[in-house]
């Protein structure tokens, strides 16, 4: 390792968590935070502006999710390394992040030493995964255990709602079928539109069908 500090960009929509990560990085002695993004689109812009060595990338963010943000960053700057740090532990999300180009995957709740070890490993060109994920990784890669989701940034509930939107159900019908409140459905629909970057149901249906979520 050279005397130059690793330059890190933090992308997470929770300011308290970003502050905690900044404190961890700044205390390391061999890395420094060059920028912070509160959504995926901002992460893409800041990565282009600052050319960090590494991005600490959350997956579940507004405007643009972490997986698509990773794809866009690496399409422009393939030398940037991405370490996912997220609450999402699903195998399909791990595989989607790897396909997008992420070099590591840690879950939130990792302690300071694990985060620093992960940043240093990925910045140096290695790959690193949280213990539980690493234990399952072989099965993911060799056993075909996971069929990747078309939209891994959607929650399970949002996926269910999207499938029903694509089948033409109204919000009231979705609420009745899933046994949830109409308000919950509306919130999920709003989240889906944001994550898919669409302005309404028609565009969401087109994206869902193009991605094979449902057949026309």
Secondary structure, 3 states (H helix, E strand, C coil): CCCCCEEEEEECCCHHHHHHHHHHHHCCCCEEEEEEECCHHHHHHHHHHHCCCEEEECCCCCCCCHHHHHHHHHHHCCCCEEEEEECCCCHHHHHHHHHHCCCEEEECCCCHHHHHHHHHHHHCCCCEECHHHHHHHHHHHHCCCCCCCCCCCCCHHHHHHHHHHHCCCCHHHHHHHHCCCHHHHHHHHHHHHHHHCCCCHHHHHHHHHHCCCCCC
